[in-house]
Amino acid sequence: MNYQVSSFIESIIYKIALTLPELGKDFLPELRLSDPRFGDFQLNGALSHAKKTKQNPRTLAVLLAEKLKKKLPNEFAHIEVAGPGFINITLRSEYLLKWLKKFQSLADLKTAAKTRFAKETIVIDYSSPNTAKQMHVGHLRSLVIGEAIQRLLRFHGAAVIRDNHLGDWGTQFGILLMQIKEEGYDINAEHEDPLEDLEGLYKRGSARFKEDEKAQEIARSELVMLQKGNPESKALWEAVTTVSYKAFESLYQLFRVTFDQVQGESFYQDKLGRVYEELTQLGIAEESQGALVVFHPEHARFKETPFMIRKADGASNYGTTDLATALHHVEHAKATTLLYVVDGRQQDHFQQLFLTVEKWFKAKKYPLPRMEHISFGTVLGDDGKAIKTRSGDPIKLKDLAAEAHVRALKIVGEKSADLTEAEQIAIARIVGIGALRYADLCQNRSSDYVFSWDKMLTLEGNTAPYLLYATARIHSIFRKGGLKPGEGELGATAFETPQELALAHKIVLFAEALEATISDLRPHHLCLYLYELAGLFSSFYAADKVIAEDKGMRARRFMLCARTLLILETGLNLLGVGTVAKM
Ligand code: ARG
């Protein structure tokens, strides 16, 4: 019994191709089964291969189909050549039933999936906001995309280290500390919104910095004191970090995100010397106008625009810390893969970082990890520009979350007036945050998207409320039947109606949906799959009575309900969306 059916079929076809002179090794690139979203698998490869090699497509398809029939177990699938030379592979009803019996719990799915990345240690850098500032809508994407991806990788067996790489170091702290002292702000006292205070302090400080030479001097000396480890400066800076993280943490709780390590830029400050030394020694970095930089002559742009790793005034920067961080992850965590879930506008930075790491690690014979920038687009307002409040400031993430809750409460109130108020509030929190994060995840992350409350909170369409409502409805079917999901399946007979077959087939395709999702680390593939699954469930539920007279029929329909629920809940959970049993 194969968890992932299409790759099983593909491997058999490939073995056959190798024995056929008409196909051979060259067939490998033609070997993808077409997107089996609804219904059957289809192989177009024989057709395209025949065209390329000037053979008769239909003859070639028939030849391959005949071999395939012999090789594939008979109870597995029905194989047919169609049209000019497509091969249709239809899983048989008995096989679908077997699959559903075999993969009946979360543990079964996990066991099957976990070999995929079993040898990988992955450090994933996500959220990673700058301290002394509030998280705003721009921080939503890294948080929710990063969380979904880390859950998916963990599910597939990787050892994942969730790393919150705070921006907690840099020249801005000179200005901030100056202004805190100037205004006598007591950071250790109770404040209603200390991050807002810090933002204000920084704004006022930088205004002074721009105008007043005296202020520039003070800010610089504050920075030097901090960098030299002056205890008073250090304590103040630490207080800034603590206050900031406290505010971040309440958001992390709301979004159900936890980190394995919070190692901000400051953590690497004593590890930067080695970066300068090694890169200079190797001749990878060079002095240019007083700064230390890395040119990449093989690259169209970076041969002229270098990667800066030390500024002319001797200060380290974003690039230096990221270089030290990469080395640290490889040496300490023995990371095989480094993922950075960061805004697409930082693309150049990451390209230069990766090129530099590659040259550096190869020269030093350090193990070279796979590195990937999981980049994403911008959240837009109705005007097509990065979304802002009316006053022109970015919308705070905590305000967004609060509004999502209020708006979700309206839906929950309408849908389930019979629940107590407390129940409604608790459910609305899950639905609201779920809607917010799902609206983000269901887009291809590379694209920008227009933020819309109405769209994300509708009960129709590819939204969290729609999927959560589907799960709640299945729970209620079981409650009404006096059963728990998974019970009542004994004696299930093979699926017969078109709706049963389509639904069962879709359930079996969960493994391929996950494979598509992790192969390019794009959660929207999984979202689309779950949406289609819920749609097929709806059609099934509308057409076929679950509590049927016939015992075998009833049992198999309970099975379809339970497995749909299992897959929906597993999928939502992998995306980070909490689920509800009632709605
Ligand atoms: N703090 C940065 C920002 O807010 C993101 C850091 C991403 N991680 C990294 N290793 N560069 O833009």
Residues whose N, C-alpha, C, O or C-beta is under 5 A from the ligand:
A	BS01	LIG	D125 S128 P129 N130 H165 L166 G167 D322 V342
